[in-house]
């Protein structure tokens, strides 16, 4: 397995868009599952030492995931992801907004467009995930940007480590 992986994070303030490209040493099915199954999402979708806790998730068009990122002290930061489009193992789109514990949303959220593609490199399967995040307001984008970049970098590393362990356990069977 190749341990070099791609992670790019770019901001276009004029269009209020953040673009993230990630590449993993894993096949498409495994990466897709990591983004779409709540039990797997909760293993990586928060920057350490925070954890992710899904209250419920219905991954279908019109469905949503209600989850919290939980600090080591127990502080919870809730959010909802509403799924607006799904093309299995290729793309899904969602609207993401921070909420309180009762699902009352903040004023502004963001539209996420996640694209998945697979290719072979040196005989091993690699999966690329391209994420485009459009923010409803420039103020919201600028307010969360620095912490968001750090958090996404850390969560990417969590997923990279999780996929590597899944690959290894799959190879032992």
C-alpha positions as CSV (number, residue, x, y, z in Angstrom):
1,X,0.0,0.0,0.0
2,X,1.2,3.5,-0.9
3,X,1.2,5.9,2.1
4,X,1.3,9.1,0.0
5,X,-2.1,10.6,-0.3
6,X,-3.4,13.8,-1.8
7,X,-5.1,16.5,0.3
8,X,-5.8,19.9,-1.2
9,X,-7.8,22.7,0.4
10,X,-8.6,25.8,-1.7
11,X,-10.8,28.9,-1.0
12,X,-12.4,31.2,-3.5
13,X,-13.8,34.1,-1.5
14,X,-15.3,35.7,-4.6
15,X,-17.6,32.7,-5.2
16,X,-17.9,31.8,-1.5
17,X,-16.7,28.3,-2.3
18,X,-14.3,25.9,-0.6
19,X,-12.8,23.1,-2.7
20,X,-11.3,20.0,-1.1
21,X,-9.6,17.1,-2.9
22,X,-8.7,14.0,-1.0
23,X,-7.2,10.8,-2.3
24,X,-7.1,7.5,-0.5
25,X,-5.3,4.1,-0.9
26,X,-8.6,2.3,-0.9
27,X,-11.3,1.1,-3.3
28,X,-14.3,3.1,-4.1
29,X,-16.8,1.0,-2.2
30,X,-14.9,1.3,1.1
31,X,-14.5,5.1,0.8
32,X,-18.2,5.5,-0.2
33,X,-19.2,3.5,2.8
34,X,-17.0,5.7,5.0
35,X,-19.0,8.8,3.9
36,X,-22.5,7.2,3.9
37,X,-22.8,4.7,6.8
38,X,-23.3,6.4,10.3
39,X,-21.4,3.7,12.2
40,X,-18.3,4.4,10.0
41,X,-18.8,8.2,9.9
42,X,-18.7,8.3,13.7
43,X,-15.3,6.6,13.7
44,X,-13.6,9.5,11.8
45,X,-15.8,12.6,11.2
46,X,-14.4,14.9,13.9
47,X,-11.0,16.4,14.5
48,X,-9.2,14.6,17.4
49,X,-9.7,14.7,20.3
50,X,-13.3,15.4,19.4
51,X,-15.6,12.5,18.4
52,X,-18.7,12.3,16.2
53,X,-22.0,11.1,17.4
54,X,-24.9,10.4,15.0
55,X,-28.3,10.7,16.6
56,X,-30.0,9.5,13.4
57,X,-29.2,9.2,9.7
58,X,-31.4,8.3,6.7
59,X,-29.1,8.4,3.6
60,X,-31.6,8.9,0.8
61,X,-32.8,11.9,-1.2
62,X,-34.8,14.0,1.3
63,X,-33.3,12.2,4.3
64,X,-30.8,13.7,6.7
65,X,-28.1,13.0,9.3
66,X,-28.4,14.7,12.7
67,X,-25.1,14.5,14.5
68,X,-22.9,16.2,17.0
69,X,-19.2,16.7,17.3
70,X,-18.4,16.1,21.0
71,X,-15.4,17.5,22.9
72,X,-13.5,15.5,25.5
73,X,-15.3,17.5,28.1
74,X,-18.7,16.6,26.6
75,X,-19.5,19.8,24.8
76,X,-21.7,19.1,21.8
77,X,-21.8,21.0,18.5
78,X,-24.8,19.8,16.5
79,X,-25.4,19.9,12.8
80,X,-27.8,18.6,10.2
81,X,-26.9,17.3,6.7
82,X,-29.9,17.2,4.4
83,X,-29.4,14.9,1.3
84,X,-30.6,16.6,-1.9
85,X,-29.1,14.2,-4.5
86,X,-27.5,10.8,-4.5
87,X,-25.9,8.9,-7.4
88,X,-24.5,5.7,-5.7
89,X,-20.7,5.5,-5.5
90,X,-20.4,8.5,-7.7
91,X,-21.8,11.6,-6.1
92,X,-24.0,13.0,-3.4
93,X,-25.1,16.5,-2.5
94,X,-26.3,17.8,0.8
95,X,-27.1,21.0,2.6
96,X,-25.2,21.3,5.9
97,X,-26.2,23.6,8.7
98,X,-25.2,24.0,12.4
99,X,-28.1,23.5,14.8
100,X,-28.8,23.4,18.5
101,X,-29.6,20.1,20.2
102,X,-33.2,20.4,19.2
103,X,-32.4,20.8,15.5
104,X,-33.1,24.5,15.3
105,X,-30.8,25.7,12.5
106,X,-28.4,28.6,12.4
107,X,-29.3,31.3,9.9
108,X,-26.8,30.2,7.2
109,X,-25.5,26.9,6.0
110,X,-23.6,25.5,3.1
111,X,-24.3,23.3,0.0
112,X,-21.9,20.3,-0.4
113,X,-21.2,18.5,-3.6
114,X,-19.1,15.3,-3.1
115,X,-17.8,13.5,-6.2
116,X,-16.1,10.0,-6.0
117,X,-13.8,8.4,-8.6
118,X,-11.6,5.4,-8.6
119,X,-8.4,4.6,-10.5
120,X,-5.5,2.2,-10.3
121,X,-2.0,3.3,-9.4
122,X,0.9,0.8,-9.4
123,X,-1.6,-2.1,-9.2
124,X,-3.6,-0.7,-6.2
125,X,-7.0,0.9,-6.2
126,X,-7.1,4.6,-5.2
127,X,-10.2,6.7,-4.7
128,X,-10.4,10.5,-5.1
129,X,-13.0,12.6,-3.4
130,X,-13.6,16.1,-4.7
131,X,-15.8,18.2,-2.5
132,X,-17.2,21.6,-3.4
133,X,-18.7,23.6,-0.6
134,X,-20.8,26.7,-1.4
135,X,-21.5,29.0,1.5
136,X,-24.7,31.0,1.6
137,X,-22.8,34.0,3.1
138,X,-19.3,35.2,2.9
139,X,-19.4,36.2,6.5
140,X,-20.2,32.6,7.6
141,X,-17.5,31.3,5.4
142,X,-14.9,33.7,6.7
143,X,-16.0,33.1,10.3
144,X,-15.5,29.3,10.2
145,X,-12.7,29.1,7.6
146,X,-9.5,28.9,9.7
147,X,-11.0,26.3,12.1
148,X,-12.6,24.5,9.2
149,X,-9.4,24.0,7.4
150,X,-7.6,22.7,10.5
151,X,-10.6,20.4,11.3
152,X,-10.9,19.0,7.8
153,X,-7.2,18.3,7.7
154,X,-7.5,16.4,11.0
155,X,-10.6,14.5,9.9
156,X,-9.0,13.6,6.6
157,X,-6.1,12.0,8.6
158,X,-8.6,10.1,10.7
159,X,-10.3,8.7,7.6
160,X,-6.9,7.9,6.0
161,X,-5.9,5.9,9.1
162,X,-9.3,4.2,9.3
163,X,-9.2,3.1,5.7
164,X,-5.6,1.8,6.1
165,X,-6.7,-0.3,9.0
166,X,-9.7,-1.6,7.0
167,X,-7.4,-2.4,4.1
168,X,-5.0,-4.3,6.4
169,X,-7.8,-6.3,8.1
170,X,-9.3,-7.1,4.7
171,X,-5.9,-8.3,3.5
172,X,-5.6,-10.7,6.4
173,X,-8.9,-12.5,5.7
